[in-house]
Amino acid sequence: MATICEFGTAPEQAKAGYKMVGVVTGSDDELREKYAGMNIRFVRGAAIHGQPGQWEFAAMHPLESVPVKHWESYEGDEAPALHQIDVQDMRATSGQVYVTAGSIDGKTEDMISAVAEINTSPANGVDHVPCLHVSFDADALAFSAFKVGDRILLRLEEGVSLTRVETPEGPMYAVD
């Protein structure tokens, strides 16, 4: 449910597990209608000059972090959860979903992040296609994968390389 929160309450929303993801404008009713059924909080900001009832709002989404273990360990295995997966659903405000998986102790070398969105096709610069941005950690983008027709196109970031490596399961590719 979209909730309108009063000016100055952003710290309270953060303590409740919400994170600011952007700024939106509109009236209380417009936001409640547009984001009905979504778990999002809007913290009131400045009034928009010359537009009665229109405000700036900080859009805050819940940061949902769940401890997890290896996918094969859920049936009858009492192994502890040593990893976590964080999900930030920002589809309503930016059309994106952020997912980060890593060790529960927060080591960045044990973390991988991905952002799903609709982006512009690198094949023609016109079509809007599904895209995943995959990062080495929370800040360092490794590559973007674009679904174009029946293919997936990879665009490596500058300074990133793709190297074929042999493994017991056969050839794989390392992104460095």
C-alpha positions as CSV (number, residue, x, y, z in Angstrom):
1,M,0.0,0.0,0.0
2,A,1.4,3.4,-0.9
3,T,1.7,5.5,2.2
4,I,2.1,9.3,2.5
5,C,4.4,10.3,5.3
6,E,4.9,13.8,6.7
7,F,7.9,16.0,6.1
8,G,10.9,15.1,8.3
9,T,10.0,11.5,8.8
10,A,12.6,10.0,6.4
11,P,14.9,8.9,9.3
12,E,12.0,7.0,10.9
13,Q,11.2,5.3,7.5
14,A,14.9,4.3,7.2
15,K,14.8,2.8,10.7
16,A,11.8,0.8,9.6
17,G,13.8,-0.7,6.7
18,Y,13.0,1.7,3.9
19,K,15.6,3.3,1.5
20,M,15.2,6.4,-0.6
21,V,15.3,5.5,-4.3
22,G,14.3,8.8,-5.9
23,V,12.1,11.8,-5.9
24,V,8.6,12.0,-7.4
25,T,6.1,14.8,-7.7
26,G,2.3,14.9,-7.5
27,S,-0.6,15.1,-5.1
28,D,-1.4,12.7,-2.3
29,D,-4.3,11.2,-4.2
30,E,-2.3,10.9,-7.5
31,L,0.4,8.9,-5.7
32,R,-2.0,6.7,-3.8
33,E,-3.8,5.9,-7.0
34,K,-0.7,5.3,-9.2
35,Y,1.1,3.2,-6.6
36,A,-1.9,1.4,-5.1
37,G,-1.1,-2.0,-3.8
38,M,2.7,-1.4,-3.7
39,N,4.7,-1.3,-0.5
40,I,6.2,2.2,-0.9
41,R,6.4,5.2,1.3
42,F,6.4,8.8,0.1
43,V,7.9,11.3,2.5
44,R,6.5,14.8,1.8
45,G,9.0,17.4,0.7
46,A,8.6,20.9,-0.7
47,A,5.4,22.3,-2.2
48,I,5.7,22.9,-6.0
49,H,5.4,26.7,-6.6
50,G,2.3,27.7,-8.5
51,Q,0.7,24.2,-8.4
52,P,-1.6,23.9,-5.4
53,G,-1.7,20.5,-3.8
54,Q,1.4,19.3,-5.7
55,W,4.5,18.3,-3.7
56,E,7.9,16.7,-4.1
57,F,8.1,13.4,-2.3
58,A,11.1,11.1,-1.4
59,A,10.1,7.7,-2.7
60,M,11.2,5.0,-0.2
61,H,11.2,1.3,-0.9
62,P,11.7,-1.5,1.6
63,L,15.2,-3.1,1.5
64,E,14.4,-6.8,1.8
65,S,17.3,-9.0,2.9
66,V,16.8,-12.7,3.5
67,P,19.3,-15.2,4.8
68,V,19.7,-18.1,2.4
69,K,21.7,-21.3,1.9
70,H,22.7,-23.4,-1.1
71,W,19.5,-24.3,-3.1
72,E,20.0,-28.0,-2.6
73,S,20.1,-27.6,1.2
74,Y,16.5,-26.9,1.8
75,E,15.1,-30.5,2.0
76,G,16.2,-32.1,5.3
77,D,19.5,-30.3,5.6
78,E,20.0,-28.3,8.8
79,A,22.9,-26.4,7.3
80,P,23.0,-22.7,8.5
81,A,22.3,-19.9,6.1
82,L,25.7,-18.4,5.3
83,H,24.5,-16.1,2.5
84,Q,21.8,-13.5,1.9
85,I,19.9,-12.2,-1.0
86,D,18.7,-8.6,-1.0
87,V,15.9,-7.4,-3.3
88,Q,15.0,-3.8,-4.0
89,D,11.8,-3.6,-6.1
90,M,11.8,-0.2,-7.8
91,R,9.6,-1.1,-10.7
92,A,7.0,1.6,-9.8
93,T,9.5,4.5,-9.7
94,S,12.3,3.6,-12.1
95,G,11.2,0.3,-13.8
96,Q,14.1,-1.6,-12.2
97,V,14.6,-4.5,-9.8
98,Y,17.9,-4.8,-7.9
99,V,19.1,-8.2,-6.6
100,T,22.3,-8.7,-4.7
101,A,23.5,-12.1,-3.5
102,G,26.5,-12.6,-1.2
103,S,28.0,-13.9,2.0
104,I,26.1,-13.0,5.1
105,D,29.2,-11.3,6.5
106,G,29.1,-8.7,3.7
107,K,32.5,-9.4,2.0
108,T,32.4,-7.6,-1.3
109,E,34.5,-10.2,-3.0
110,D,31.7,-12.8,-2.3
111,M,29.0,-10.6,-3.7
112,I,27.3,-10.3,-7.1
113,S,24.6,-7.8,-8.1
114,A,22.2,-7.5,-11.0
115,V,19.7,-4.9,-12.1
116,A,16.8,-5.9,-14.4
117,E,15.2,-3.2,-16.6
118,I,14.0,-2.4,-20.1
119,N,16.8,-0.7,-22.0
120,T,17.6,0.3,-25.6
121,S,18.8,-2.5,-27.9
122,P,22.5,-2.1,-28.8
123,A,21.8,-4.0,-32.0
124,N,19.8,-1.1,-33.5
125,G,19.7,1.7,-30.9
126,V,15.9,1.9,-31.2
127,D,14.0,-1.1,-29.8
128,H,13.3,-1.4,-26.1
129,V,14.4,-4.9,-24.8
130,P,14.9,-6.7,-21.5
131,C,18.3,-6.1,-20.0
132,L,20.4,-7.3,-17.0
133,H,23.3,-5.3,-15.7
134,V,25.7,-7.6,-13.8
135,S,28.2,-6.1,-11.3
136,F,31.3,-7.4,-9.6
137,D,30.0,-5.7,-6.4
138,A,27.6,-2.9,-5.5
139,D,29.6,-0.4,-7.5
140,A,31.6,-2.0,-10.3
141,L,29.6,-2.9,-13.4
142,A,31.0,-5.9,-15.3
143,F,28.6,-6.3,-18.2
144,S,25.1,-5.8,-19.5
145,A,23.1,-8.6,-21.2
146,F,20.4,-7.6,-23.7
147,K,17.7,-10.1,-24.9
148,V,17.4,-9.3,-28.6
149,G,15.2,-11.7,-30.5
150,D,16.4,-15.3,-29.8
151,R,19.9,-14.1,-28.7
152,I,21.5,-12.6,-25.7
153,L,24.0,-9.8,-26.5
154,L,26.7,-9.1,-23.9
155,R,28.3,-5.7,-23.6
156,L,31.4,-5.7,-21.5
157,E,32.3,-2.5,-19.6
158,E,35.5,-0.7,-20.4
159,G,38.5,-2.5,-18.9
160,V,36.5,-5.8,-18.5
161,S,37.6,-8.9,-20.3
162,L,36.0,-12.3,-21.1
163,T,38.4,-15.3,-20.9
164,R,37.7,-18.9,-21.7
165,V,38.6,-21.2,-18.9
166,E,38.6,-25.0,-18.7
167,T,36.7,-26.6,-15.7
168,P,35.8,-30.2,-14.8
169,E,32.3,-29.4,-16.1
170,G,33.7,-28.2,-19.5
171,P,34.6,-24.8,-20.9
172,M,33.3,-21.7,-19.2
173,Y,34.1,-18.0,-19.4
174,A,35.5,-15.7,-16.7
175,V,34.6,-12.1,-16.6
176,D,37.6,-10.1,-15.2
